[in-house]
């Protein structure tokens, strides 16, 4: 359900929001990588 909602929101994102999502995703990925 969350994934579906995310996909719908993802399609409606503009370029700036998309860049923010990528940045946040990369940031979270780095935190997870360094913590494990």
N, C-alpha and C positions, 0 to 999 in steps of 0.2 A: 504493500500500500504506500509506504513512504517512497519507495523507488519510483512507483508510478507517478506520484505527485511531483517528485523531483524532476522526472523526465518532462512533464508538462511545463513546469516552471523553466526548465532548462531551454526548451524550445522558444520560450517567449523572452528570454534574456536579451538585453542589448549588448553591444560589444564591451562597454565599460564594465558592466556587471559580470560578463563572462570572464574578463581579465581578473576581476576580484575573486571570483570562484576558483579560478586556476591558482591564484596566489595563495588563497586560504587552504586549498587542497594540498598544495606543495608544502606549505608551512606545517600542516597537520601531519603530512607524510614524513617530513623530516623529524618531527617530535617523536612520532611513533618509532621511527627507525633508530633514533638515538637512545630511546628509553628501553628498547628490547635488547 
